[in-house]
Amino acid sequence: MYPGYSSQFYASYVLTADSVSFKTFIAWRYLRGARGGESGSKFLRFITYVAIGSVSVGVATLLLALAVVRGFSQEIETKITGFGAHIQIESIRHTPLNQASELEALIREETTVVSLQPVVTEFVLLRRSNQDIDGVGLWGTDRLPDYLNKHLSYGSGKLEGTSSSARLVVGGILAKNLNLAIGDQVTLLSTRNLGSPESLLQARPRLKQFEITGIYETALADFDETYVFTDIHTARQLLDYMPDEVSRFDVMLEDVTLAQSVSPLLEESLGLGILVRSIFEIYRGLFAWVDLQEAIIPLVIGVLILVAAFNVMGTLLMIVLEKTREIGILSSMGASQRDIQQLYLHVGFFVGGLGTVIGLFLAWGLATLQFQYGIIGLPAEAYYMDTAPVALHLTDFILVSVVSLFLCLGVSYFPARIASRMSPLRVLRFR
């Protein structure tokens, strides 16, 4: 019996209150009533707090894991598509596409296509000095992709230059490796269409002078170290492309999720010899890594909620042992076995509910701090980003809350069943 509450109080409340109010009121008093000077009451209060805390930690951890995994997926997808394509269209023989203007008209007939960019790209040599030479992927396009414009560390993303001075935008890692800065002059050399491998020793490569006008950083090491951007006309001249030839088309759709369904439709409409691939096919390994995280991490961390639910069961069993005399009084006053069982299910629901609510706010607060201040850092060379990304989804909060409450109710059934089967005569004599 709680200090300050007599058996007459319980009897009068049982006789006057409706059944729902009776069970809710007593369950709430059971949850709050483990207080007083007795060591047993203090211990019961402690393990009640532990049960609520374990549910909170389990819920918060699972929500944060889901937020980070979803953040990874969105960030990787944003970075990859940020280079200008949901779908890439190229020749199946990896040769230039002829009659590019006709192909562009056919591609635009697809209603889901929002934009497309012709791209001329080949690997060339970039020389800053006789000692500083590196192989790079020259990427000629009409304009720098919007994503790279937003991630320019220095300079401008404008690609159009003059006949005497061509512009070049390079990645941050490449700039660091070759000690490049805005305004530096570099030379690009191309050996495309210079003949057989044997004649290359005698042929003179095509070369052109460029000025470094922009440096971008995306934390995607493979891109930042490899690709340099210039306007498409300059790239055609250096790489010996015809005016109506392109390496590929980069296509943007209304929604990236349509890429896998639209790809075969475009491939069929463009005819034989054309290869159409979505970003999910091109970067299959990268997305498989993200999918593995989405499948495994929530499953592993979800065990925390299961463990927390069993803590709730242990707490309820302790409450049953502590409140045996009260159970007897309630039974003698007319409470049925079903009432007693539902009473303890209410206690389990309150413990799970309080823990879940605290966990929701804890997850939201920590995720907000990470989003605003990037507290948890990551090695960019391994994770393609320098801070752990977070993406909060309302559906995750709802799903985790429902699962947590159902687990807490489920494990509450066993101690509730034990309490409902206690004999009033025996429990009244219990010491």
C-alpha positions as CSV (number, residue, x, y, z in Angstrom):
1,M,0.0,0.0,0.0
2,Y,1.3,3.5,-0.8
3,P,2.0,5.8,2.1
4,G,-1.0,8.0,2.6
5,Y,-3.5,5.7,0.9
6,S,-5.6,3.4,3.0
7,S,-7.6,0.3,2.1
8,Q,-10.8,2.4,2.5
9,F,-9.5,4.7,-0.2
10,Y,-9.1,1.9,-2.7
11,A,-12.4,0.4,-1.7
12,S,-14.3,3.7,-2.2
13,Y,-12.6,4.3,-5.5
14,V,-13.4,0.9,-6.9
15,L,-17.0,1.2,-5.9
16,T,-17.5,4.7,-7.3
17,A,-15.3,5.0,-10.4
18,D,-16.0,3.5,-13.8
19,S,-13.8,0.7,-14.9
20,V,-11.6,2.6,-17.3
21,S,-10.9,5.4,-14.8
22,F,-10.3,2.9,-12.1
23,K,-7.6,1.0,-14.1
24,T,-6.0,4.1,-15.4
25,F,-5.9,5.9,-12.0
26,I,-4.5,2.9,-10.1
27,A,-2.0,2.1,-12.9
28,W,-0.7,5.7,-12.8
29,R,-0.5,5.5,-8.9
30,Y,1.4,2.3,-9.2
31,L,3.9,3.9,-11.6
32,R,4.4,7.0,-9.4
33,G,3.9,5.3,-6.0
34,A,7.2,3.5,-5.5
35,R,8.3,6.1,-3.0
36,G,8.8,6.3,0.7
37,G,11.4,5.4,3.2
38,E,11.4,1.6,2.8
39,S,14.4,0.3,0.9
40,G,12.2,-1.9,-1.2
41,S,10.2,1.1,-2.4
42,K,13.3,2.9,-3.3
43,F,14.6,0.0,-5.2
44,L,11.3,-0.4,-7.1
45,R,11.4,3.3,-8.0
46,F,14.9,2.9,-9.3
47,I,14.2,-0.1,-11.5
48,T,11.1,1.7,-12.8
49,Y,13.3,4.6,-13.9
50,V,15.7,2.1,-15.4
51,A,12.9,0.5,-17.4
52,I,11.7,3.9,-18.7
53,G,15.2,4.9,-19.5
54,S,16.0,1.7,-21.4
55,V,12.9,2.2,-23.6
56,S,14.0,5.8,-24.2
57,V,17.5,4.9,-25.1
58,G,16.3,2.1,-27.4
59,V,13.8,4.3,-29.2
60,A,16.3,7.2,-29.6
61,T,19.1,5.0,-30.8
62,L,16.9,3.3,-33.4
63,L,15.6,6.6,-34.7
64,L,19.1,8.1,-34.9
65,A,20.3,5.0,-36.7
66,L,17.5,5.3,-39.2
67,A,18.1,9.0,-39.6
68,V,21.8,8.6,-40.2
69,V,21.3,5.7,-42.7
70,R,18.6,7.7,-44.6
71,G,20.9,10.7,-44.5
72,F,23.7,8.6,-46.0
73,S,21.4,7.4,-48.8
74,Q,20.1,10.9,-49.6
75,E,23.6,12.5,-49.5
76,I,25.2,9.9,-51.7
77,E,22.3,10.1,-54.1
78,T,22.5,13.9,-54.1
79,K,26.2,13.9,-54.8
80,I,26.0,11.4,-57.6
81,T,23.0,13.0,-59.3
82,G,24.6,16.4,-58.6
83,F,27.0,15.8,-61.4
84,G,24.1,16.2,-63.8
85,A,22.4,12.9,-64.5
86,H,19.7,10.5,-63.3
87,I,20.2,8.6,-66.6
88,Q,23.3,8.5,-68.9
89,I,22.9,7.7,-72.6
90,E,25.9,6.7,-74.6
91,S,27.0,4.4,-77.4
92,I,27.1,0.7,-76.6
93,R,30.5,0.6,-78.3
94,H,31.8,3.5,-76.2
95,T,32.4,5.6,-79.2
96,P,31.0,9.1,-79.8
97,L,27.3,9.5,-80.6
98,N,26.7,10.8,-84.1
99,Q,23.8,13.1,-85.0
100,A,23.5,14.3,-81.5
101,S,20.8,16.9,-82.3
102,E,18.4,14.2,-83.6
103,L,19.0,12.0,-80.6
104,E,18.4,15.0,-78.3
105,A,15.0,15.6,-80.0
106,L,14.0,11.9,-79.4
107,I,15.0,12.0,-75.8
108,R,13.0,15.2,-75.1
109,E,9.8,13.4,-76.3
110,E,9.8,11.4,-73.0
111,T,7.5,13.4,-70.7
112,T,9.4,12.7,-67.5
113,V,12.6,14.3,-68.9
114,V,13.2,17.7,-67.2
115,S,16.5,18.5,-68.8
116,L,19.5,17.0,-70.6
117,Q,23.0,18.0,-71.2
118,P,25.3,16.9,-74.0
119,V,28.7,15.8,-72.6
120,V,32.0,15.4,-74.3
121,T,34.5,13.5,-72.1
122,E,37.8,11.7,-72.5
123,F,40.9,11.1,-70.5
124,V,43.7,13.6,-71.1
125,L,47.0,14.7,-69.5
126,L,47.1,17.8,-67.4
127,R,50.5,19.4,-67.1
128,R,51.3,22.3,-64.7
129,S,55.0,21.9,-65.1
130,N,57.5,19.4,-66.3
131,Q,57.3,17.7,-62.9
132,D,53.5,18.2,-62.1
133,I,51.6,16.0,-64.6
134,D,48.5,13.9,-64.0
135,G,45.9,12.1,-66.0
136,V,42.4,13.6,-65.7
137,G,38.9,13.2,-67.2
138,L,38.1,16.2,-69.3
139,W,34.4,16.9,-69.0
140,G,33.0,19.3,-71.6
141,T,29.4,20.6,-71.1
142,D,27.2,23.6,-71.7
143,R,27.3,24.6,-68.0
144,L,28.7,23.4,-64.8
145,P,26.1,21.2,-62.9
146,D,24.2,23.2,-60.2
147,Y,25.5,20.9,-57.5
148,L,29.1,21.7,-58.3
149,N,28.3,25.5,-58.5
150,K,27.0,25.2,-54.9
151,H,30.2,23.4,-53.8
152,L,32.7,25.7,-55.3
153,S,35.4,26.5,-52.8
154,Y,37.1,29.1,-54.9
155,G,36.5,31.0,-58.1
156,S,33.7,30.9,-60.5
157,G,31.7,28.1,-62.2
158,K,31.5,29.9,-65.5
159,L,32.8,27.7,-68.3
160,E,32.7,29.9,-71.4
161,G,36.0,31.5,-72.2
162,T,37.7,33.2,-75.1
163,S,39.6,31.8,-78.1
164,S,42.8,32.7,-76.4
165,S,42.0,31.7,-72.8
166,A,39.9,28.7,-72.0
167,R,38.4,28.2,-68.5
168,L,38.9,25.1,-66.4
169,V,37.2,24.1,-63.1
170,V,39.0,21.4,-61.2
171,G,38.4,19.3,-58.0
172,G,39.9,20.2,-54.7
173,I,42.0,17.0,-54.3
174,L,43.5,17.4,-57.8
175,A,44.3,21.1,-57.0
176,K,46.0,20.0,-53.8
177,N,48.0,17.3,-55.5
178,L,49.3,19.6,-58.2
179,N,49.4,22.7,-56.0
180,L,46.9,24.5,-58.3
181,A,45.3,27.9,-57.4
182,I,42.9,30.3,-59.1
183,G,44.6,32.0,-62.0
184,D,47.2,29.3,-62.7
185,Q,47.9,28.3,-66.3
186,V,47.9,24.6,-67.2
187,T,48.1,22.6,-70.4
188,L,45.9,19.7,-71.5
189,L,47.2,17.2,-73.9
190,S,45.0,14.7,-75.9
191,T,46.2,11.8,-78.1
192,R,42.8,10.9,-79.4
193,N,42.6,10.0,-83.1
194,L,46.3,10.3,-83.6
195,G,46.7,6.8,-85.1
196,S,47.9,3.4,-83.9
197,P,49.8,2.9,-80.7
198,E,53.0,2.6,-82.7
199,S,52.6,5.9,-84.4
200,L,51.8,7.8,-81.2
201,L,55.5,8.0,-80.5
202,Q,56.0,10.1,-83.7
203,A,52.7,12.0,-83.6
204,R,52.3,15.3,-81.9
205,P,49.5,15.4,-79.3
206,R,46.9,18.2,-79.5
207,L,47.3,20.6,-76.6
208,K,45.6,23.7,-75.3
209,Q,46.3,26.2,-72.6
210,F,43.7,26.6,-69.8
211,E,43.3,29.0,-66.9
212,I,42.1,27.6,-63.5
213,T,39.0,29.6,-62.8
214,G,37.2,27.4,-60.2
215,I,37.9,24.7,-57.6
216,Y,35.1,22.5,-56.3
217,E,34.9,20.1,-53.4
218,T,32.2,17.3,-53.1
219,A,34.1,14.9,-50.7
220,L,33.7,12.3,-53.4
221,A,37.4,11.5,-53.8
222,D,37.1,9.7,-57.1
223,F,35.4,12.7,-58.7
224,D,37.4,15.5,-57.0
225,E,40.7,13.9,-58.0
226,T,39.7,13.0,-61.5
227,Y,37.3,15.3,-63.4
228,V,38.0,18.8,-64.7
229,F,35.3,20.8,-66.5
230,T,35.3,23.2,-69.5
231,D,32.8,24.3,-72.1
232,I,31.8,21.7,-74.7
233,H,33.1,23.6,-77.7
234,T,36.6,23.8,-76.3
235,A,36.5,20.1,-75.4
236,R,35.4,19.2,-78.9
237,Q,38.4,21.0,-80.4
238,L,40.9,19.4,-78.0
239,L,39.5,15.9,-78.4
240,D,38.9,16.1,-82.1
241,Y,35.1,15.6,-82.0
242,M,32.9,16.6,-84.9
243,P,30.4,19.5,-84.2
244,D,27.4,17.1,-83.9
245,E,29.2,14.4,-81.9
246,V,29.0,13.9,-78.1
247,S,30.3,11.2,-75.7
248,R,26.9,10.9,-74.0
249,F,23.8,12.7,-72.8
250,D,23.1,13.3,-69.1
251,V,19.4,13.2,-68.5
252,M,17.5,14.6,-65.5
253,L,14.0,13.4,-64.7
254,E,11.2,14.7,-62.5
255,D,12.1,12.2,-59.8
256,V,15.2,10.0,-59.5
257,T,13.1,7.1,-58.5
258,L,11.7,7.0,-62.0
259,A,15.2,6.3,-63.5
260,Q,15.0,2.5,-63.5
261,S,11.6,2.4,-65.1
262,V,12.3,5.2,-67.7
263,S,15.7,3.7,-68.8
264,P,14.3,0.7,-70.8
265,L,11.7,3.0,-72.4
266,L,14.4,5.4,-73.7
267,E,16.6,2.5,-74.8
268,E,13.7,1.1,-76.9
269,S,12.8,4.4,-78.5
270,L,16.5,5.3,-79.4
271,G,17.1,2.0,-81.2
272,L,20.0,-0.4,-81.5
273,G,23.5,0.6,-80.5
274,I,22.4,3.0,-77.7
275,L,23.1,2.2,-74.1
276,V,20.8,3.8,-71.5
277,R,21.7,3.3,-67.8
278,S,20.3,4.8,-64.6
279,I,22.6,6.0,-61.8
280,F,21.6,3.0,-59.8
281,E,23.2,0.8,-62.5
282,I,26.3,2.9,-63.0
283,Y,27.1,3.2,-59.3
284,R,25.7,-0.1,-58.3
285,G,28.5,-0.8,-55.7
286,L,28.0,2.5,-54.0
287,F,24.2,2.1,-53.7
288,A,24.6,-1.6,-52.6
289,W,26.7,-0.3,-49.7
290,V,24.0,2.1,-48.7
291,D,21.3,-0.6,-49.0
292,L,23.3,-2.9,-46.8
293,Q,23.4,-0.2,-44.1
294,E,19.6,0.4,-44.5
295,A,18.9,-3.3,-44.1
296,I,21.3,-4.4,-41.3
297,I,21.9,-1.4,-38.9
298,P,18.2,-0.8,-38.0
299,L,17.8,-4.6,-37.4
300,V,20.8,-4.8,-35.1
301,I,20.0,-1.7,-33.2
302,G,16.3,-2.6,-33.0
303,V,17.4,-5.3,-30.5
304,L,17.8,-2.5,-28.0
305,I,14.1,-1.9,-28.0
306,L,13.5,-5.6,-27.5
307,V,15.9,-5.7,-24.5
308,A,14.2,-2.5,-23.1
309,A,10.8,-4.3,-23.4
310,F,12.0,-7.2,-21.3
311,N,13.2,-4.6,-18.8
312,V,9.6,-3.5,-18.6
313,M,8.5,-7.0,-17.9
314,G,11.0,-7.3,-15.1
315,T,9.8,-4.0,-13.6
316,L,6.2,-5.2,-13.8
317,L,7.0,-8.4,-12.0
318,M,8.7,-6.4,-9.3
319,I,5.6,-4.3,-9.0
320,V,3.4,-7.4,-8.8
321,L,5.5,-8.7,-5.9
322,E,5.5,-5.3,-4.1
323,K,1.8,-4.8,-4.5
324,T,0.4,-8.2,-3.7
325,R,-1.7,-6.9,-0.8
326,E,-3.2,-4.2,-2.9
327,I,-4.1,-6.8,-5.5
328,G,-5.9,-8.7,-2.8
329,I,-7.8,-5.7,-1.6
330,L,-8.9,-4.8,-5.2
331,S,-10.0,-8.4,-5.7
332,S,-12.0,-8.4,-2.5
333,M,-13.7,-5.2,-3.4
334,G,-15.0,-6.7,-6.6
335,A,-12.3,-6.3,-9.2
336,S,-12.3,-9.2,-11.6
337,Q,-9.3,-11.1,-13.0
338,R,-9.7,-9.2,-16.2
339,D,-9.7,-5.9,-14.4
340,I,-6.4,-6.8,-12.6
341,Q,-4.9,-8.0,-15.8
342,Q,-5.8,-4.8,-17.7
343,L,-4.6,-2.8,-14.7
344,Y,-1.1,-4.1,-15.1
345,L,-1.3,-3.8,-18.9
346,H,-2.0,-0.1,-18.3
347,V,1.2,0.1,-16.1
348,G,3.2,-1.5,-18.9
349,F,1.7,0.9,-21.4
350,F,2.5,3.9,-19.2
351,V,6.2,2.7,-18.8
352,G,6.5,2.1,-22.6
353,G,4.7,5.3,-23.4
354,L,6.8,7.5,-21.2
355,G,10.0,5.9,-22.5
356,T,8.9,6.2,-26.1
357,V,8.0,9.9,-25.7
358,I,11.3,10.7,-24.0
359,G,13.1,8.7,-26.7
360,L,11.3,10.6,-29.5
361,F,12.3,14.0,-28.1
362,L,15.8,12.8,-27.4
363,A,16.3,11.6,-30.9
364,W,14.9,14.8,-32.4
365,G,17.1,16.9,-30.2
366,L,20.3,15.0,-31.0
367,A,19.5,14.9,-34.7
368,T,18.9,18.6,-34.8
369,L,22.2,19.3,-33.1
370,Q,24.0,17.1,-35.6
371,F,22.2,18.7,-38.5
372,Q,23.0,22.2,-37.3
373,Y,26.6,21.8,-36.0
374,G,27.9,18.5,-37.4
375,I,29.1,17.3,-34.0
376,I,30.0,13.8,-35.3
377,G,32.7,14.0,-37.9
378,L,33.7,11.3,-40.5
379,P,36.7,10.6,-42.6
380,A,35.7,11.9,-46.1
381,E,37.9,9.5,-47.9
382,A,36.0,6.5,-46.5
383,Y,32.4,7.9,-46.3
384,Y,32.4,10.6,-49.0
385,M,31.3,13.2,-46.5
386,D,33.0,14.9,-43.5
387,T,30.1,14.8,-41.0
388,A,27.4,12.2,-40.3
389,P,24.3,13.2,-42.2
390,V,20.8,13.0,-40.7
391,A,17.4,12.8,-42.4
392,L,14.4,12.8,-40.1
393,H,11.2,11.2,-41.5
394,L,7.8,11.4,-39.8
395,T,7.1,7.8,-40.8
396,D,10.1,6.6,-38.9
397,F,8.9,8.3,-35.7
398,I,5.4,6.8,-36.1
399,L,6.6,3.3,-36.9
400,V,9.2,3.1,-34.1
401,S,6.6,4.5,-31.6
402,V,4.0,1.9,-32.6
403,V,6.6,-1.0,-32.5
404,S,7.9,0.2,-29.1
405,L,4.4,0.4,-27.5
406,F,3.3,-3.0,-28.9
407,L,6.5,-4.7,-27.6
408,C,6.0,-3.1,-24.2
409,L,2.3,-4.2,-24.1
410,G,3.3,-7.7,-25.3
411,V,5.8,-8.3,-22.6
412,S,3.4,-6.8,-20.0
413,Y,1.0,-9.6,-20.6
414,F,3.0,-12.2,-18.6
415,P,3.2,-10.3,-15.3
416,A,-0.4,-9.0,-15.8
417,R,-1.5,-12.6,-16.2
418,I,0.3,-13.6,-13.0
419,A,-1.3,-10.8,-11.0
420,S,-4.8,-11.6,-12.3
421,R,-4.5,-15.2,-11.1
422,M,-3.5,-14.5,-7.6
423,S,-5.9,-15.7,-4.9
424,P,-7.3,-12.8,-2.8
425,L,-7.1,-14.9,0.5
426,R,-3.4,-15.8,-0.2
427,V,-2.2,-12.4,-1.2
428,L,-3.9,-10.7,1.8
429,R,-1.8,-12.9,4.1
430,F,1.3,-12.3,2.0
431,R,4.3,-10.8,3.8
